[in-house]
Amino acid sequence: MSQAANDPLECLSAKQVAEKLGISKAQVYALARRGQLPHVRLGISGVVFPRVQLERHLAGSAERSVSIDSFEDGRRRRSWRSQARDRRRA
């Protein structure tokens, strides 16, 4: 394995992050602005995304996300939002 793959200082550009996540660069910048993606500001207009922190963040997000898999009997799982909405209506 190369040393570069283990470099904790390796950073990705917004374009690389967008390709990795399958979203637009604008969405990457919006997520960074809202604090939903780890990033480092470089001066006034530069932003980079530390690869190791980004991968850890995405792995943690995947564990916390609500699954949309089906139950064994074929029913769909309900999102936490729809569950909360139903509790408010009751």
C-alpha positions, 0 to 999 in steps of 0.5 A: 500500500502506498504511503499517500493512501495513509496520509492523514493530511491528504485532502480532496477537492470539492469536485473529488468529493462530489464525484465520490458522493454522486452529487454536484459541487454546489451541494458539496459546498452547501453541506460544508457551509452547514457543517455537515461535511468536515472541511478546511478553509484556505484563505477567502475562497479555498475549501478542501476536504480532509480525506480521512475525516471525510471517510470517518464522517461518512461511515458514521453517517451511514451507521446513523441513517434510517434504513429504508429496507423492507421488513420481512413481511414486505412492509416498508419501514417508516422514516423518523420524520413520518413517525414524528409527524404521526405522533404530533397528529395523535 
